[in-house]
Amino acid sequence: MAVNEFSRKGLHRATRVLSGYVQRGVLPGLVAAFARGDSTQIEVHGRQDLDRGESMRADSIFRISSMSKPITAVAALMLVEDCVLGLDDPVDDFLPELADRRVLKRPGGPLDETVPAERPITLRDLLTFRAGFGGTWDPDWPVTAAAIERGVAPQPPRLTPKPAPATDLYLRRLGELPLVHQPGEAWLYHTGIAVAGALIARASGQGLGDFLRERIFEPLGMDDTGFHVPADKLDRFTTLYTADRETKALTVADPAEDGKWTADPLFPDGGGDLVSTIDDYLVFARMLLGGGRYSGTRLLSRPLVELMTSDQLTPENKARGGLQPGMWDAHGWGMGLRVTTRKTGFASVGQYGWNGGLGSMWFNDPEENLVGILLTPRMWDSPAPPRVAQDFETCVYAALQN
């Protein structure tokens, strides 16, 4: 007989707290899951679309944005285990557009004031966001304007007027820009994992979506995860909302039908473009919690999962980059995900996971054998987790039976 890992009181509290966000109009709806051992709690509240009044479902499909990053990291590490890629090999052979890099003399300086890169970019650099390019650029820097003009700046997935170009053109345009920092020197958000997706495609000889489907999604039974939502599944796809900063009124950012996810993008960004469901992502999370194995299917070896989910940054890397002040006070960065390095709240040291700016969050806590996933169809207002994400994490830990 399965042991109930969560208390009745804790489950009732989670239902009350999460449903409250929907009742107060903060969120259109949500689907959440937390799991430990044989116990899994699924919460479903609100609506997929406010105008049509469609109820949220346990199998509703969400834009998971940056929760795509760990999936792409796993795919890249699978090619390492296949001996197709090496973590510390230069990416030049597969990505010649990024060979012979120039680096800005100072991050905010003119684009023509550069020095040679001290070494080539490696796969490890891409996965740990230390390749020398990426987000957290100052908006007034010349390199920022140049990246935006070329369509290669980090941006909300598919929601800007100038989407990323097709993969080959994306790489060529990115390669035209100097690096902001020397490879390995600083943590800069997002672009490394987007480039890793292109590297996976070229190294494997197939599209990134095909590789993910054949090597990860089909083996794990993640049937609703991919780069677009097919027509026969649009009835389960959530409308994406954003909130007015002053009035907090919800407005449509991307409709479910005739929106940006009804077809594959020109550039499939492995750092932010995937859609998924609570059940699909729960399987992926459990695979990582199981050291690369789930229900008899092994995707990665335990040592590589341990590497992926451990802090890879130096103090110097953290001093030069971050999404908001204090980001590294109790955390580090592994490969495509954040890692807890100091216990300051409920999370154990070693907890890992990441959030999606289009309204999602996920964490695994190996010490507690615990998974938490929250999916909503409302964009977050800032890089810092919103109150609902904080309350969700609190409810998950507070519901533990022992």
TORZA-556869 format. One record per residue (C-alpha): residue in three letters; y, x, z negated. Coordinates in steps of 0.05 Angstrom, whole numbers, padded with zeros to 5 digits, always signed. Layout:
<selums>
alaYXZ;...
</selums>
This chain:
<selums>
met+00000+00000+00000;ala+00068+00028+00020;val+00116+00046-00035;asn+00184+00013-00033;glu+00232+00072-00033;phe+00294+00029-00041;ser+00314-00015-00100;arg+00325-00090-00090;lys+00394-00083-00122;gly+00412-00026-00075;leu+00390-00065-00014;his+00431-00126-00034;arg+00492-00081-00046;ala+00485-00050+00023;thr+00481-00118+00055;arg+00543-00142+00017;val+00584-00080+00032;leu+00567-00075+00105;ser+00574-00149+00120;gly+00642-00147+00086;tyr+00671-00103+00141;val+00651-00156+00192;gln+00676-00214+00150;arg+00744-00180+00141;gly+00751-00167+00215;val+00750-00092+00209;leu+00688-00089+00255;pro+00663-00138+00308;gly+00593-00124+00284;leu+00544-00068+00267;val+00472-00047+00264;ala+00450+00002+00210;ala+00385+00033+00187;phe+00363+00076+00130;ala+00293+00101+00121;arg+00251+00140+00072;gly+00177+00149+00077;asp+00146+00083+00098;ser+00207+00043+00078;thr+00259+00023+00130;gln+00318-00023+00119;ile+00354-00051+00180;glu+00421-00086+00174;val+00448-00130+00230;his+00516-00163+00224;gly+00570-00194+00267;arg+00575-00200+00342;gln+00564-00158+00405;asp+00625-00190+00438;leu+00680-00229+00403;asp+00703-00271+00462;arg+00633-00293+00483;gly+00609-00299+00412;glu+00543-00264+00425;ser+00508-00247+00360;met+00491-00174+00345;arg+00417-00159+00352;ala+00372-00106+00322;asp+00361-00081+00393;ser+00434-00082+00414;ile+00455-00022+00456;phe+00514+00022+00435;arg+00554+00080+00463;ile+00533+00135+00415;ser+00584+00186+00441;ser+00579+00251+00400;met+00512+00231+00371;ser+00489+00253+00440;lys+00501+00326+00421;pro+00438+00337+00379;ile+00395+00307+00434;thr+00423+00356+00485;ala+00414+00413+00436;val+00340+00394+00428;ala+00333+00393+00504;ala+00363+00463+00510;leu+00318+00490+00455;met+00257+00461+00490;leu+00275+00506+00550;val+00279+00564+00501;glu+00208+00550+00479;asp+00188+00544+00553;cys+00216+00615+00561;val+00262+00589+00616;leu+00324+00604+00574;gly+00338+00654+00519;leu+00385+00639+00462;asp+00422+00705+00470;asp+00416+00714+00545;pro+00480+00708+00587;val+00486+00641+00622;asp+00513+00676+00684;asp+00449+00672+00725;phe+00449+00595+00723;leu+00525+00586+00714;pro+00558+00639+00757;glu+00623+00600+00752;leu+00628+00625+00680;ala+00614+00698+00694;asp+00665+00754+00685;arg+00710+00714+00639;arg+00782+00729+00622;val+00809+00713+00553;leu+00880+00694+00533;lys+00917+00749+00495;arg+00937+00694+00447;pro+00912+00622+00446;gly+00979+00590+00463;gly+01001+00643+00512;pro+01013+00640+00587;leu+00951+00632+00631;asp+00963+00698+00666;glu+00966+00739+00603;thr+00893+00756+00592;val+00843+00810+00575;pro+00771+00817+00596;ala+00717+00782+00556;glu+00681+00831+00510;arg+00614+00802+00529;pro+00583+00744+00569;ile+00574+00673+00543;thr+00504+00657+00517;leu+00466+00593+00504;arg+00474+00606+00429;asp+00549+00606+00440;leu+00546+00540+00476;leu+00503+00505+00424;thr+00544+00531+00365;phe+00611+00516+00399;arg+00631+00590+00401;ala+00636+00599+00476;gly+00712+00608+00475;phe+00729+00540+00505;gly+00733+00470+00475;gly+00774+00421+00434;thr+00824+00432+00378;trp+00873+00461+00428;asp+00946+00452+00411;pro+00975+00398+00458;asp+01033+00443+00475;trp+00992+00503+00498;pro+00991+00517+00573;val+00915+00519+00573;thr+00913+00448+00546;ala+00956+00421+00603;ala+00914+00459+00654;ala+00849+00433+00626;ile+00874+00361+00626;glu+00900+00368+00697;arg+00832+00394+00720;gly+00793+00340+00684;val+00755+00389+00639;ala+00790+00377+00572;pro+00749+00345+00516;gln+00764+00270+00517;pro+00734+00204+00496;pro+00673+00192+00541;arg+00693+00158+00607;leu+00753+00123+00577;thr+00810+00166+00605;pro+00846+00153+00671;lys+00821+00220+00698;pro+00746+00225+00687;ala+00708+00291+00691;pro+00690+00311+00762;ala+00619+00321+00788;thr+00580+00377+00754;asp+00591+00433+00805;leu+00665+00419+00810;tyr+00671+00412+00734;leu+00641+00481+00725;arg+00685+00511+00779;arg+00748+00482+00749;leu+00728+00503+00679;gly+00714+00573+00705;glu+00785+00577+00734;leu+00814+00575+00663;pro+00815+00634+00615;leu+00778+00629+00550;val+00820+00613+00489;his+00779+00661+00445;gln+00729+00716+00456;pro+00656+00690+00460;gly+00627+00684+00390;glu+00695+00688+00356;ala+00717+00616+00341;trp+00689+00545+00334;leu+00719+00500+00388;tyr+00694+00429+00394;his+00651+00395+00446;thr+00657+00433+00512;gly+00600+00481+00496;ile+00549+00425+00492;ala+00576+00393+00556;val+00565+00459+00592;ala+00496+00465+00559;gly+00477+00400+00593;ala+00496+00430+00661;leu+00456+00493+00643;ile+00395+00450+00627;ala+00401+00416+00695;arg+00405+00480+00734;ala+00352+00517+00694;ser+00302+00459+00699;gly+00317+00442+00771;gln+00328+00368+00755;gly+00385+00324+00733;leu+00402+00324+00659;gly+00385+00250+00654;asp+00317+00261+00686;phe+00302+00319+00641;leu+00321+00281+00578;arg+00280+00221+00600;glu+00217+00261+00618;arg+00218+00310+00560;ile+00248+00270+00502;phe+00258+00196+00514;glu+00191+00178+00546;pro+00148+00219+00497;leu+00184+00188+00438;gly+00187+00117+00467;met+00263+00117+00469;asp+00265+00065+00524;asp+00337+00043+00515;thr+00370+00112+00513;gly+00404+00141+00574;phe+00469+00153+00612;his+00479+00081+00634;val+00456+00010+00618;pro+00413-00023+00673;ala+00432-00093+00696;asp+00372-00124+00662;lys+00394-00097+00594;leu+00468-00115+00597;asp+00456-00176+00554;arg+00442-00128+00497;phe+00501-00081+00510;thr+00559-00084+00462;thr+00632-00091+00483;leu+00672-00032+00457;tyr+00735-00046+00416;thr+00794-00006+00391;ala+00843-00025+00337;asp+00918-00026+00341;arg+00944+00027+00294;glu+00996-00019+00263;thr+00968-00089+00265;lys+00894-00068+00264;ala+00880-00123+00315;leu+00817-00109+00357;thr+00825-00103+00432;val+00773-00088+00486;ala+00768-00014+00504;asp+00708-00022+00550;pro+00672-00087+00569;ala+00596-00092+00568;glu+00594-00120+00639;asp+00633-00085+00694;gly+00650-00029+00646;lys+00644+00047+00650;trp+00570+00049+00629;thr+00540+00005+00684;ala+00526+00067+00727;asp+00513+00141+00716;pro+00575+00184+00712;leu+00593+00238+00762;phe+00585+00289+00706;pro+00533+00269+00655;asp+00563+00297+00592;gly+00507+00314+00544;gly+00558+00316+00488;gly+00582+00245+00491;asp+00557+00199+00546;leu+00491+00170+00521;val+00477+00099+00500;ser+00421+00082+00451;thr+00395+00032+00400;ile+00381+00037+00326;asp+00306+00040+00337;asp+00311+00094+00390;tyr+00356+00139+00349;leu+00314+00128+00287;val+00254+00157+00324;phe+00294+00217+00345;ala+00320+00228+00274;arg+00250+00223+00246;met+00225+00274+00297;leu+00276+00324+00271;leu+00261+00306+00198;gly+00187+00319+00215;gly+00202+00389+00238;gly+00200+00372+00312;arg+00141+00325+00309;tyr+00136+00249+00307;ser+00074+00204+00308;gly+00030+00257+00339;thr+00082+00280+00390;arg+00113+00349+00381;leu+00177+00365+00418;leu+00200+00428+00383;ser+00169+00479+00337;arg+00188+00476+00263;pro+00223+00544+00264;leu+00270+00523+00320;val+00286+00457+00284;glu+00302+00497+00222;leu+00348+00543+00263;met+00382+00483+00296;thr+00396+00450+00229;ser+00422+00511+00191;asp+00493+00536+00188;gln+00506+00586+00245;leu+00580+00599+00233;thr+00613+00659+00201;pro+00674+00652+00156;glu+00716+00679+00214;asn+00690+00625+00261;lys+00710+00571+00211;ala+00778+00601+00198;arg+00795+00597+00272;gly+00773+00526+00287;gly+00759+00456+00259;leu+00773+00383+00273;gln+00813+00371+00210;pro+00835+00408+00147;gly+00779+00420+00098;met+00724+00409+00149;trp+00687+00471+00127;asp+00698+00465+00051;ala+00627+00440+00042;his+00598+00443+00112;gly+00578+00489+00168;trp+00553+00479+00240;gly+00484+00487+00268;met+00468+00471+00341;gly+00500+00405+00361;leu+00507+00380+00289;arg+00542+00391+00222;val+00505+00419+00162;thr+00521+00409+00088;thr+00527+00476+00053;arg+00553+00456-00016;lys+00537+00394-00057;thr+00602+00356-00070;gly+00576+00284-00068;phe+00511+00246-00053;ala+00488+00291+00004;ser+00439+00347-00013;val+00452+00418+00011;gly+00418+00420+00078;gln+00436+00349+00099;tyr+00453+00349+00173;gly+00478+00301+00226;trp+00540+00281+00263;asn+00586+00223+00279;gly+00606+00190+00345;gly+00679+00176+00357;leu+00663+00110+00392;gly+00638+00082+00326;ser+00573+00113+00301;met+00545+00161+00250;trp+00478+00193+00232;phe+00450+00239+00179;asn+00383+00267+00158;asp+00372+00292+00087;pro+00308+00334+00086;glu+00309+00343+00010;glu+00308+00267+00001;asn+00265+00254+00063;leu+00321+00206+00083;val+00352+00181+00148;gly+00416+00141+00154;ile+00445+00112+00220;leu+00505+00067+00230;leu+00523+00039+00299;thr+00586-00002+00311;pro+00624-00023+00373;arg+00692-00001+00347;met+00723+00066+00361;trp+00740+00109+00301;asp+00814+00121+00289;ser+00810+00196+00275;pro+00761+00254+00271;ala+00752+00240+00196;pro+00698+00189+00181;pro+00727+00120+00167;arg+00716+00082+00102;val+00657+00043+00130;ala+00620+00108+00145;gln+00634+00134+00075;asp+00611+00068+00044;phe+00549+00066+00086;glu+00528+00135+00063;thr+00542+00116-00009;cys+00500+00053-00003;val+00441+00091+00028;tyr+00438+00141-00029;ala+00453+00091-00083;ala+00395+00048-00059;leu+00343+00102-00072;gln+00290+00079-00121;asn+00282+00149-00151;
</selums>
